[in-house]
Amino acid sequence: MSGTSTPGPAPDALELAALMCSRVCHDLISPVGAIVNGLEVLDDNPKPEDRDFALDLIRKSARTASARLQFCRLAFGAAGSSGAQIDLGDAQTMAKGHIEDGKITLGWNLPRLLLPKNRVKLLLNMLIIAQQTIPRGGTLTINPVGDGEAMSFRVTAAGLNARVPQNIADVLSAPSVPPAADAHAVQPYYTRLLAEACGLKVSLVPEGENVIIAAA
């Protein structure tokens, strides 16, 4: 079985909404499950050291769940009315809270200004894709391409054994009908839709030992 996606019909609006909801649930299951596990330990009248461990687990997992919710709201949600603008400073805060997990760090070289919400959502979704190119961790460096409201972005992913996931590259670069979206492909497919709404195309390519994801 090859790693290349098979072209197929794009999901309709109802299916796309369902797939995106599945994606958000996937992001939240792990920290919420850890909170439940910690509470179960507390319910068992644990020893003091077990109680401390459970409380620490609950605190860390609650912070993770909160960061992921805030990020998903901005990256996938409505984020204001039609035509709204989003502060790149707020986007930076959300991105750091979600992506900087001890393995990955962000180099944020963007000015603080207001951009149309779809461009900011596109950037955050590009970061999700870039994160998947360095499974062992590393650095994501975001640089502007152009300036003002027409600004787009270039993300450099640097890390041990950085790689281009071919299925994601296929979703982003299909010439006309995109590969069929499923729960695994819906996020890059959504990234492609955001880019098209901004009049841009997203590329995902190797560059030396790094991987570049750029919108132009």
N, C-alpha and C positions, 0 to 999 in steps of 0.2 A: 504494500500500500504506500503510495508516494505521499510526500508531505505537502503537495500542492493541492489547494482547494479546488473542488469541482464547480465550475460556473453554474449558477442556477438563478431562479427568480429572487428578486429582492423582497424582503419582508414588507408586508403592508403596515399601515400605521399601528393597527391593533397588535400585531405580532411584535413589532419593534418595541412598543411600550412594555409588553410582557417580558421580552428578552432583557431590556434595560432594568426592569424591576428585579429579575433574576440575578443580574450582575450586582446590583446594590446589595441584595440579600447575601450573596456569596461573600462580599467584602465584610459584612457585619457578623456572619455566623461565628467566626473564630473568636473574636473578643467577647461577644455576648455569651457564647458557650463557656468561656473561661470564667466569666462572672458567675454563671449558674454553678459551675463546679466549686468555686470558692465559697459560695453561700451554702452549698451542701456540706462542705467541710465544717463550716461554722455550726450547722445544725446538729452535727454529731458530737457536740461538746468536746472539742479537740483539746490536746495539750497546749500549753501556752505557745510553744514554738510552732505548732501546726496552725494555731489561730493567727499568729503573726504572718506566717506564710500566706494563709488564705486572704487576709486583709490586704497584703501587698499585691497579691494576684488580682484582687477585685479592683484596687485603685488603678493599677497599670492597665488593666483591661478596659475599665470605664473610660480612661483617658484616650486609649486607642480607639474605642468605639465612637467617642465624641468627635475625635479628629477625623475619622473616616466619614462620619455623617456630614460634618461641615464641608469636607472636600467634595463628597458626592452631590451635595445640594448645589454647590457652585459648578461642578464639572458636568453634571447630568441634568440638574433641575432647571426650572424656569428662570431663576436668578433675576427677578424683576420683570417689568412690563416689556412689551415689544419695543425695540429701539433703545433699551436701557444701556447704560454704561457701567463698567465695573472697574474699581481701583486696582491697579496691578499690585499695589502694596498689600491689599487684602488677599489677592490671589497668592502672593508669595507666602503669607502667613499660613494659608490653608495648605499650600503645597508642602511646606516644610513639616507641618504637623502630620501630614499623611505619609510622605515619602521618606523622610529622614528617620530611619528605624534602627540606627546603629550600624547598618551595613552600607547604606547609601547616603551621600551628602549632596546638597544642591549648591551650585555656583550660580547665583542669580545676578546677571549683569544687565537687567532691564531698568529703565528709568521708572520712577513712580508717576504714573499719569492714568487718566481714565481712557479706557478703550471700549468699543462696542462689545456687548456681552458675548457674542458668538466668537469673537477673536480670543477672548480670555478663556472661554470654555474650550476652544480648540487647543490653546496652549496647555491647559491642564490635562487634556486627553492625550496630547503628544507626550507629556511627561509619563503618563501611565504606560504608554507603549515603550518609551525609552527605558523605563524601569525594567521591563521584561527582557531587554537585551543584555543586561548585566546580572544574571542570576546569582553570582557570587558576591555582588556588591561592587561599589566603586563610586564614581562621581558623575553627576549630570550637570552640565554647564549650559545655561540658557543665555543666548545672545540675541539682540534685536536684529532684524533685517528691515532696513528702512526706518522711517520715523513717523510720528504723529498717528492719526487714526488708521492709516494704511500700514502700520507696522505689522510685520509677520515675525517668525521665530525660527531659530536654528538651535537644536539641542544636540550637544555632543555627549555621548555615553562612553565613559572610559572605565574599564575594569578588567579583571582577569577573565580571559576567554570571552570577551564581548562578542556577541553573535547577532545575526539578523534572523529572527524567526520567519521562515519563508511563508507560512500561512498568513501572517500579518502583512508582510510585504505584498502578497498577492491581493489581499482585500484592498489595500491602499492604492494599488497601481493598475487594477483591472481597467482596460481601455473603455469599456462601455458598461455592460451589465456586470455588476460586481459579483464575486463568488457568493453563494448562498450564505446568509448569516445564520449562526446558531448561537447558543449561549457562550461559546468560546470566542466567536468571531464578532459578536455584536459591538464590542467596544471599539475596535479599529474601524468597523463599518460606520459607527456613529461619528468617529473622528473624520472619516472621509466625507460624511454628510455635512459636518460643520465646516470643513474646508471649502466644499462646494458652495455653501451658503455665503462664504466670505470671498468667493471668486478665486480660490487658491487650490493648489494640489499639494498633497503631502507625499514626500519621498522618504524611504527608509533604506539606507545603503551603508556598506562598510567603507571606512576610510582609514587605511593602515590598520592599526590594532583597535581603533575605535569604531563606533557606529554613529551615524548622523541621521537624525530625523529633522526634516526641514519642511517648512510651508512656504510656497512661492507661487 
